[in-house]
Amino acid sequence: MSQYRFSRRTENGAKLRVSFEFFPPKTDAMEERLWETVTRLGPLEPAFVSVTYGAGGSTRERTARTVRRILEETPLTAAAHLTCVDADREAVDTVIGEFAEMGVKRFVALRGDPAEGVGAAYRPHPGGYTNGAELVEALARRGDFDISVSAYPEKHPESPDFATDIEMLKRKVDNGATRAITQFFFDNDVYERYVERARRAGIYIPIVPGILPIHNFAQMVRFAGGCGAHVPAWLAERFEGLEDDPVTHQLVAAAVAAEQVLDLIERGVEDFHFYTMNRADLPFAICHLIGIRPSAERSNARPAAA
Ligand code: FAD
């Protein structure tokens, strides 16, 4: 008789922590979908939810609006992403002040990608913060914020080698970052090796795996190409022939993400950050599998202010 695998014990849910990432919606229809997603995932009591910031501050207003709505209408803790792209220090500091004023205590601090798109050479604004580490320093100077930063298990495409990449992460930690969230990846050995490298370099903050449930395989491949995430051949084979079969695609995507998360739990990981793409179904299913269930007592929605 085989024993339960550690990851199959649903009481694990009690000690596992999740966070969910959203992007600010562009249209009313997208806003409605995001809100359905927040309403479904909120009762899972994530450690926090985060809202991304578009290139060059292109979503500044929408990011702020989304964060504000989460803070005002739900009991969730909201983290605002912030980048250094195409903005001088004063402009970035102003945005930090605006978020702080609305009650934001958590940030995900990033350098960002060039406004022309991923792959174009990054040129820091002449009067701006040049990278994630400088932005972390600016945030830490301005308040007692919880600051997350990025980490790249397969190294950032601009890093010439792992040593340079880890060195940048170390600078961010030295400047006040308290958590790193990884770029998505599909090979858990790669993640584990990266964490070992970071620990050897004296980095002891949590390095939370970023999990991307694959809603659309072709789109994910395009995205992965830009951010240096490797798409293994076995993964491509699993989605082969499912372009016009959304139901099977969805089932396979759930199986792939579940397999990855359960394996990470076996390896001792207790925190997960989900790139939700503003969709609840896959993250909700994976959370259910690992024992994270909606709280019976807490409802996501607060009564609207009179
Ligand atoms: P940094 O940490 O400053 O640098 C990344 C790496 O690039 C470093 O490891 C460093 O070694 C290398 N590097 C940088 N500059 C140089 C140089 N001059 N020479 C050599 N090596 C160099 N993007 C958005 O626009 N909005 C978001 O909301 C957003 N959220 C994200 C959330 C997460 C969890 C992650 C992982 C990424 C996110 N991104 C977002 C993408 C991110 O902006 C890009 O990956 C960007 O290219 C790098 O930003 P960074 O903060 O990681 O950069």
Boltz pocket constraint, residues with backbone or C-beta under 6 A from the ligand:
constraints:
  - pocket:
      binder: B
      contacts: [[A, 51], [A, 52], [A, 53], [A, 54], [A, 55], [A, 81], [A, 82], [A, 83], [A, 108], [A, 109], [A, 110], [A, 111], [A, 112], [A, 113], [A, 130], [A, 131], [A, 132], [A, 133], [A, 149], [A, 150], [A, 151], [A, 156], [A, 158], [A, 159], [A, 160], [A, 161], [A, 164], [A, 165], [A, 166], [A, 168], [A, 169], [A, 181], [A, 182], [A, 183], [A, 184], [A, 210], [A, 227]]
      max_distance: 6.0
